[in-house]
Amino acid sequence: MGSGLLGAWFVGGWFLIGLGRLRLGKEAGLELEPFVFRQAGRLVAMRSALGEDVAADRADAVNRYALRELDPSEYAVFTLDLCNNQVDRHFSRFPEEELARINELVPGRPLMERHDLRGSLPRGRFFRSSLHREGDVVSVRPEVYVLRTAENADFILNIEGGVYRETSIGFSFRLPACSVCGKDLRTCEHVPGRAYGGETCHFIMRGVIEVAEGSVVSAGSQGTGFVRGDGAGLARSRGFEGAGAAFEKGGAGLWARE
């Protein structure tokens, strides 16, 4: 029998390409292929003045990806929180070792708009990344440069003005491990968001294969936004908080559309 794609789904808020592609061979063996998902994160604005050494180091990092040497006046630089180690409202999380893997894969990948890999070209390029720790939260925090062209002027202005706040990462991974039993979530009986013995089930994303891109999106699942140069976050929308609380209260099944 041939392989069949069960469609493109939003899985607990994650866009999935190819979930459930099952191959049945002559011996009726079952093969589960990797997931390709997108997870929401946040944009972080870096507004503080840079010292000469820091500025030179940044310029060198940017120019590793340019075909000619760029002057810093030719581009804008932003820092993005793409993903972290916390259980999100879609009942999924990354273990720290997978965040380290993503951190290695992000540099060189494109910054897109709304994950549009077919109809548009990149807006920017990630040129370096680091793991950021704040209490118990560990996040992947890359830097991206966007050329100051006429075409990008409105895009940059909307980021700087706080209109474009949310980000999302497109990536693939091999195993959604159930937090309750540790098995592949596709083969166990547990459902993310449901309670089992007082523990709310979620899935742990293991075996990251590839980071395809990072995108600016209209609204991400975490509801976080820019951080000013003084380290203070921008006010979170009350409407978003209410929507998030309602989502959490109602729970979500595994096959939820966006």
C-alpha positions as CSV (number, residue, x, y, z in Angstrom):
1,M,0.0,0.0,0.0
2,G,1.2,3.5,-0.7
3,S,1.6,6.3,1.9
4,G,-1.2,8.7,2.5
5,L,-1.1,12.2,3.9
6,L,-3.9,12.8,6.4
7,G,-4.1,16.5,5.6
8,A,-2.8,19.7,7.1
9,W,-4.1,20.3,10.6
10,F,-3.8,22.6,13.5
11,V,-2.9,20.4,16.4
12,G,-3.8,22.1,19.6
13,G,-2.9,25.4,17.9
14,W,0.2,24.0,16.0
15,F,0.1,23.9,12.3
16,L,1.0,20.4,11.1
17,I,2.1,19.3,7.7
18,G,2.2,15.6,7.4
19,L,1.0,14.3,10.8
20,G,0.0,10.7,10.5
21,R,1.7,9.8,7.3
22,L,1.7,6.1,7.9
23,R,3.6,3.7,5.7
24,L,2.3,0.2,5.5
25,G,4.9,-2.1,3.9
26,K,4.4,-5.6,2.6
27,E,4.9,-7.0,6.1
28,A,2.3,-4.5,7.4
29,G,4.9,-2.7,9.4
30,L,4.0,0.7,10.7
31,E,6.3,3.7,10.3
32,L,5.5,7.1,11.9
33,E,7.1,9.9,10.0
34,P,8.3,13.2,11.6
35,F,6.1,16.1,12.5
36,V,6.5,19.5,10.8
37,F,5.1,22.1,13.2
38,R,5.0,25.8,13.9
39,Q,5.2,27.2,17.4
40,A,4.5,30.8,18.5
41,G,7.0,32.9,20.3
42,R,7.6,36.7,20.6
43,L,9.6,39.6,19.2
44,V,12.0,41.4,21.5
45,A,13.2,44.9,20.5
46,M,16.8,45.7,21.3
47,R,16.9,49.5,21.7
48,S,19.9,50.2,23.9
49,A,23.0,51.8,22.5
50,L,25.8,49.5,21.6
51,G,29.4,49.9,22.5
52,E,32.0,49.9,19.7
53,D,33.2,46.4,20.4
54,V,29.6,45.0,20.5
55,A,28.6,46.9,17.4
56,A,31.6,45.6,15.5
57,D,30.9,42.1,16.6
58,R,27.3,42.4,15.5
59,A,28.4,43.8,12.1
60,D,30.8,40.9,11.6
61,A,28.1,38.4,12.4
62,V,25.7,40.0,9.9
63,N,28.3,40.3,7.2
64,R,28.9,36.5,7.3
65,Y,25.6,36.2,5.5
66,A,26.0,39.1,3.0
67,L,27.6,39.0,-0.4
68,R,29.1,42.4,0.2
69,E,30.0,44.2,3.4
70,L,27.0,46.0,4.8
71,D,27.1,49.2,6.7
72,P,25.1,49.1,10.0
73,S,23.0,52.0,8.6
74,E,21.7,49.6,5.9
75,Y,19.8,47.3,8.2
76,A,17.7,47.0,11.4
77,V,18.4,44.3,14.0
78,F,15.7,42.7,16.2
79,T,15.9,39.9,18.7
80,L,13.2,37.3,18.8
81,D,12.1,34.8,21.5
82,L,11.0,31.9,19.3
83,C,10.3,29.1,21.8
84,N,10.9,28.1,25.4
85,N,10.8,25.2,27.9
86,Q,7.4,25.9,29.4
87,V,4.1,24.0,28.8
88,D,2.1,26.3,26.6
89,R,-1.7,26.6,26.4
90,H,-1.6,24.0,23.6
91,F,-0.2,21.5,26.1
92,S,3.2,21.1,24.5
93,R,6.8,21.9,25.5
94,F,10.4,21.6,24.6
95,P,12.9,19.9,26.9
96,E,16.1,22.0,27.3
97,E,18.2,19.8,25.2
98,E,16.0,20.3,22.2
99,L,16.1,24.1,22.7
100,A,19.9,23.8,22.5
101,R,19.5,22.0,19.2
102,I,17.1,24.6,17.8
103,N,19.6,27.3,19.0
104,E,22.3,25.7,16.8
105,L,20.0,25.5,13.8
106,V,18.4,28.9,13.7
107,P,21.4,31.1,12.4
108,G,21.1,31.3,8.6
109,R,17.4,30.6,8.4
110,P,15.0,33.2,6.9
111,L,12.6,35.6,8.7
112,M,9.2,35.3,6.9
113,E,5.7,36.7,7.2
114,R,2.9,34.3,8.3
115,H,5.0,31.3,7.2
116,D,4.4,32.1,3.6
117,L,7.1,29.9,2.0
118,R,5.4,29.8,-1.4
119,G,4.2,33.3,-2.2
120,S,6.9,35.6,-0.7
121,L,10.6,35.9,-0.2
122,P,12.3,36.4,3.2
123,R,12.1,39.7,5.0
124,G,15.3,39.1,7.0
125,R,18.0,36.6,8.0
126,F,18.8,35.2,11.4
127,F,22.5,35.7,12.0
128,R,23.2,34.4,15.5
129,S,21.3,33.0,18.5
130,S,21.7,32.3,22.2
131,L,19.8,30.6,25.0
132,H,18.3,33.1,27.4
133,R,17.6,32.1,31.0
134,E,15.2,34.0,33.2
135,G,14.3,32.0,36.4
136,D,12.9,28.7,35.3
137,V,12.3,29.8,31.8
138,V,14.8,29.0,29.1
139,S,14.2,30.4,25.6
140,V,15.8,30.4,22.2
141,R,16.6,34.1,21.5
142,P,18.1,34.7,18.0
143,E,18.9,38.0,16.3
144,V,17.7,38.9,12.9
145,Y,18.7,41.6,10.4
146,V,16.3,43.3,8.0
147,L,17.6,45.5,5.2
148,R,16.3,49.1,5.3
149,T,14.9,49.0,1.8
150,A,11.9,50.9,0.6
151,E,10.0,47.6,0.5
152,N,10.8,46.8,4.1
153,A,10.2,50.3,5.5
154,D,6.6,49.6,6.7
155,F,7.6,46.2,8.0
156,I,10.3,47.7,10.2
157,L,8.1,50.6,11.3
158,N,5.4,48.2,12.4
159,I,7.9,46.2,14.5
160,E,9.4,49.3,16.0
161,G,5.9,50.7,16.7
162,G,4.7,47.6,18.5
163,V,2.1,46.6,15.9
164,Y,3.9,43.4,14.8
165,R,4.7,41.7,18.2
166,E,4.3,38.0,17.7
167,T,6.6,35.4,16.1
168,S,6.4,31.8,15.2
169,I,9.0,29.1,14.3
170,G,8.6,26.5,11.7
171,F,10.4,23.3,12.5
172,S,10.2,19.5,12.3
173,F,10.7,16.9,15.0
174,R,10.5,13.1,15.4
175,L,8.8,12.3,18.6
176,P,5.8,13.8,20.5
177,A,6.4,12.1,23.9
178,C,3.4,11.8,26.2
179,S,4.1,13.4,29.6
180,V,2.0,10.7,31.4
181,C,3.3,7.5,30.0
182,G,6.4,8.6,28.0
183,K,5.2,6.8,24.9
184,D,4.7,8.3,21.4
185,L,1.5,10.3,21.7
186,R,0.4,9.0,18.3
187,T,0.2,5.5,19.8
188,C,-0.9,6.0,23.4
189,E,-4.3,6.6,24.8
190,H,-3.7,9.9,26.5
191,V,-5.0,13.2,25.2
192,P,-3.2,16.5,25.8
193,G,-5.2,18.8,28.1
194,R,-7.0,16.0,29.9
195,A,-6.1,15.2,33.5
196,Y,-4.9,11.7,34.5
197,G,-4.4,11.0,38.1
198,G,-4.3,14.7,38.9
199,E,-1.7,15.4,36.2
200,T,-2.6,17.3,33.0
201,C,-1.3,15.6,30.0
202,H,1.0,17.4,27.6
203,F,3.4,16.3,24.9
204,I,7.2,16.8,24.9
205,M,8.8,17.5,21.5
206,R,11.9,15.4,21.1
207,G,14.3,14.8,18.2
208,V,14.2,18.2,16.4
209,I,15.3,17.6,12.8
210,E,15.2,21.0,11.2
211,V,14.3,24.7,11.6
212,A,12.8,25.9,8.4
213,E,12.1,29.5,9.2
214,G,10.9,32.0,11.7
215,S,7.9,34.2,11.0
216,V,6.2,37.4,12.1
217,V,2.5,36.6,12.7
218,S,-0.5,38.5,13.8
219,A,-1.1,36.6,17.1
220,G,1.0,33.9,18.7
221,S,-0.1,31.3,21.3
222,Q,2.0,32.8,24.1
223,G,0.6,36.4,23.8
224,T,4.0,37.9,24.6
225,G,5.6,41.0,22.9
226,F,8.4,43.4,22.6
227,V,10.8,44.1,25.5
228,R,12.1,47.7,25.6
229,G,15.7,48.5,26.1
230,D,15.2,49.0,29.8
231,G,14.1,45.3,30.0
232,A,10.4,46.1,30.6
233,G,7.8,44.3,28.6
234,L,5.0,46.0,26.7
235,A,1.6,45.8,28.2
236,R,-0.3,42.6,27.3
237,S,-3.7,42.9,25.7
238,R,-6.5,42.4,28.2
239,G,-8.5,40.8,25.4
240,F,-5.8,38.3,24.7
241,E,-5.5,37.4,28.3
242,G,-9.3,36.8,28.5
243,A,-9.2,34.7,25.4
244,G,-6.2,32.7,26.7
245,A,-8.0,32.1,30.0
246,A,-11.1,30.9,28.2
247,F,-9.0,28.5,26.1
248,E,-7.3,27.1,29.1
249,K,-10.6,26.6,31.0
250,G,-12.2,24.8,28.1
251,G,-9.2,22.6,27.3
252,A,-8.3,21.4,23.8
253,G,-8.4,18.2,22.0
254,L,-5.5,16.9,19.9
255,W,-7.1,17.6,16.6
256,A,-8.1,21.2,17.2
257,R,-8.2,23.6,14.2
258,E,-6.9,27.1,14.7
